[in-house]
């Protein structure tokens, strides 16, 4: 029944891809995905610092209700990222210290909430990756409805169960399961190109002639008058 269903995840991104993306800045991955996908600027890291990365276990729940998130914590496998679409409502918190402690005990890779957390000082002092849209002390309800392992969307970024979800200080990004190999190859090329650019900058050899060329192309005289 729509709104009340718990499904099995049929596939998930392989661990080798999780590790391969671990050192690539999210901004670089975004560029290689033509900057068309983003989880929204509201979803910020609530933890002290550190990378988020792993296969998505998706949850859709009613704003202010975390019943299905509790179920997802029981279902998740080590390394999984629980990704929750709660409509972005910040009236009630959906996740706090107790749930974080349980997620850590189960060796999960992190949690993403399009909603609010509480116990923010404790979360902020730790390294367990938690991204959320805000903070409030008001607790959640546990009545449902909700769904697990269904497609969800965060600010237009569609996430399927098993997709790769990554995050750093710049924000969150989903790399679709079937695209990880292609995106990884493009990212490796971009990282190598940026490293070359940094080397040239430090050596005083950085070529910026493209700026004037681009200005001319749009009809702007690049010579100051």
C-alpha positions as CSV (number, residue, x, y, z in Angstrom):
1,X,0.0,0.0,0.0
2,X,1.3,3.4,-1.0
3,X,2.4,5.3,2.1
4,X,2.7,2.1,4.2
5,X,5.4,-0.2,2.7
6,X,8.7,-1.6,3.6
7,X,10.7,-3.0,0.6
8,X,13.9,-4.9,0.2
9,X,16.7,-3.1,-1.4
10,X,17.5,-5.0,-4.6
11,X,21.0,-3.7,-5.3
12,X,23.6,-1.3,-3.9
13,X,26.7,0.3,-5.1
14,X,29.9,-1.8,-4.5
15,X,32.2,-0.9,-1.7
16,X,35.1,-0.4,-4.1
17,X,33.2,2.6,-5.5
18,X,32.5,4.0,-2.1
19,X,36.3,3.9,-1.4
20,X,37.2,5.3,-4.8
21,X,35.1,8.4,-4.3
22,X,36.2,8.9,-0.7
23,X,39.0,11.3,-1.6
24,X,37.3,13.2,-4.5
25,X,35.8,16.5,-3.5
26,X,32.0,16.6,-3.9
27,X,32.4,19.8,-6.0
28,X,34.5,17.9,-8.5
29,X,32.0,15.2,-8.7
30,X,29.2,17.7,-9.2
31,X,31.2,19.4,-12.1
32,X,31.6,16.0,-13.7
33,X,27.8,15.5,-13.5
34,X,27.4,18.8,-15.4
35,X,26.3,20.6,-12.2
36,X,22.7,19.4,-12.8
37,X,22.2,17.6,-9.5
38,X,22.3,18.8,-5.9
39,X,20.7,18.0,-2.6
40,X,20.0,21.6,-1.7
41,X,22.0,24.2,0.2
42,X,19.9,23.7,3.4
43,X,21.3,20.2,4.0
44,X,24.4,21.0,6.0
45,X,26.8,18.8,8.0
46,X,25.8,18.8,11.6
47,X,28.8,16.8,12.8
48,X,32.3,18.1,13.6
49,X,33.8,17.1,10.3
50,X,34.5,14.2,8.0
51,X,33.4,12.7,4.8
52,X,30.1,10.9,4.2
53,X,29.9,8.2,1.6
54,X,28.0,4.9,1.1
55,X,25.0,3.2,-0.5
56,X,21.6,4.8,0.2
57,X,18.9,3.1,2.2
58,X,16.0,5.5,1.5
59,X,13.1,6.5,3.8
60,X,10.1,8.6,3.1
61,X,8.2,9.7,6.2
62,X,5.5,12.2,7.2
63,X,6.9,15.5,8.4
64,X,7.6,15.3,12.2
65,X,7.3,11.5,12.4
66,X,10.3,9.1,12.6
67,X,8.7,5.7,13.0
68,X,10.1,4.5,9.7
69,X,13.6,5.9,10.5
70,X,13.7,3.6,13.5
71,X,12.8,0.7,11.3
72,X,15.4,1.7,8.8
73,X,18.1,1.7,11.5
74,X,17.2,-1.9,12.2
75,X,17.4,-2.8,8.5
76,X,20.5,-1.0,7.5
77,X,23.8,-2.8,6.9
78,X,27.3,-1.6,7.9
79,X,28.4,1.4,5.8
80,X,24.8,2.3,4.7
81,X,23.7,5.9,4.5
82,X,20.1,6.3,5.7
83,X,18.6,9.1,3.5
84,X,15.3,10.5,4.7
85,X,12.8,12.6,2.8
86,X,10.7,14.2,5.5
87,X,9.4,17.1,3.4
88,X,12.0,19.6,4.8
89,X,9.8,20.4,7.7
90,X,11.7,21.7,10.8
91,X,8.8,21.7,13.3
92,X,9.9,18.5,15.0
93,X,13.3,16.8,15.2
94,X,13.6,13.4,13.7
95,X,17.0,12.3,15.0
96,X,19.1,12.8,18.1
97,X,21.8,11.4,20.4
98,X,20.1,8.1,21.1
99,X,19.4,7.3,17.5
100,X,22.9,8.4,16.6
101,X,24.4,6.1,19.2
102,X,22.4,3.2,17.8
103,X,23.5,4.0,14.2
104,X,27.1,4.1,15.3
105,X,26.8,0.8,17.1
106,X,25.4,-0.7,13.9
107,X,28.4,0.8,12.0
108,X,26.4,2.8,9.6
109,X,28.1,5.3,7.3
110,X,25.9,8.3,8.2
111,X,22.4,9.8,8.1
112,X,20.9,12.5,5.8
113,X,17.6,14.1,6.9
114,X,15.5,16.6,4.9
115,X,14.3,17.6,8.3
116,X,15.6,18.6,11.7
117,X,17.8,17.1,14.4
118,X,18.2,17.8,18.1
119,X,21.0,17.2,20.6
120,X,22.9,19.4,18.2
121,X,25.8,20.1,20.5
122,X,26.5,16.4,21.0
123,X,26.2,15.7,17.2
124,X,28.5,18.7,16.5
125,X,31.1,17.3,18.9
126,X,31.3,14.0,17.1
127,X,32.5,12.6,13.8
128,X,29.5,10.5,12.9
129,X,28.3,12.0,9.6
130,X,24.9,13.6,9.9
131,X,23.4,16.1,7.4
132,X,20.2,17.9,8.1
133,X,18.2,20.9,7.2
134,X,18.0,22.4,10.7
135,X,17.7,22.0,14.5
136,X,14.8,22.0,16.9
137,X,14.3,20.7,20.5
138,X,10.8,19.5,19.8
139,X,10.7,15.7,19.5
140,X,9.1,13.5,16.9
141,X,5.9,11.5,16.7
142,X,6.0,7.7,16.0
143,X,2.8,7.0,14.3
144,X,3.6,6.7,10.6
145,X,2.9,6.5,7.7
146,X,6.1,6.0,5.8
147,X,8.0,4.0,3.2
148,X,11.4,2.4,3.1
149,X,13.5,1.6,0.0
150,X,11.4,3.7,-2.4
151,X,12.7,6.4,-4.7
152,X,12.9,9.8,-2.9
153,X,13.9,13.3,-3.9
154,X,15.8,16.0,-2.0
155,X,15.4,19.4,-3.6
156,X,15.0,17.7,-7.0
157,X,17.9,15.3,-6.5
158,X,16.4,11.8,-7.0
159,X,17.9,9.0,-4.9
160,X,17.1,5.4,-5.6
161,X,17.8,2.7,-3.0
162,X,21.5,1.6,-3.4
163,X,22.7,4.7,-5.1
164,X,26.0,6.2,-4.0
165,X,25.5,9.2,-1.6
166,X,28.5,11.4,-0.8
167,X,28.9,14.5,1.3
168,X,31.6,16.9,2.5
169,X,31.6,20.5,3.7
170,X,30.2,21.7,0.4
171,X,27.1,19.6,0.6
172,X,25.5,16.4,-0.6
173,X,25.4,14.6,-4.0
174,X,23.9,11.3,-5.2
175,X,25.7,9.4,-8.0
176,X,23.2,7.0,-9.6
177,X,24.1,3.3,-9.2
178,X,24.4,2.7,-13.0
179,X,26.6,5.8,-13.5
180,X,29.3,5.4,-10.9
181,X,31.9,3.9,-13.2
182,X,31.5,6.7,-15.9
183,X,31.4,9.5,-13.3
184,X,34.5,8.1,-11.5
185,X,36.5,8.0,-14.7
186,X,35.6,11.7,-15.4
187,X,36.4,12.7,-11.8
188,X,39.9,11.1,-12.0
189,X,40.6,13.1,-15.1
190,X,39.3,16.3,-13.5
191,X,41.3,15.8,-10.4
192,X,44.5,15.3,-12.4
193,X,43.7,18.5,-14.4
194,X,43.2,20.6,-11.3
195,X,46.4,19.3,-9.8
196,X,48.2,20.4,-12.9
197,X,46.6,23.8,-12.7
198,X,47.6,24.2,-9.0
199,X,51.2,23.3,-9.9
200,X,51.2,26.0,-12.7
201,X,49.8,28.6,-10.3
202,X,52.5,27.9,-7.8
203,X,55.1,28.1,-10.5
204,X,53.8,31.4,-11.8
205,X,52.8,29.7,-15.1
206,X,49.0,29.9,-14.9
207,X,47.4,30.8,-18.3
208,X,44.3,33.0,-18.0
209,X,44.1,34.0,-21.6
210,X,40.7,32.2,-21.8
211,X,39.1,35.1,-19.7
212,X,39.7,37.7,-22.4
213,X,38.8,35.3,-25.1
214,X,35.5,34.6,-23.4
215,X,34.8,38.3,-22.9
216,X,35.3,38.9,-26.6
217,X,33.0,36.0,-27.4
218,X,30.2,37.6,-25.5
219,X,30.8,41.0,-27.1
220,X,32.7,42.7,-24.3
221,X,36.0,44.6,-24.9
222,X,38.4,43.1,-22.4
223,X,40.8,46.2,-22.6
224,X,40.2,48.6,-19.7
225,X,39.4,52.1,-20.8
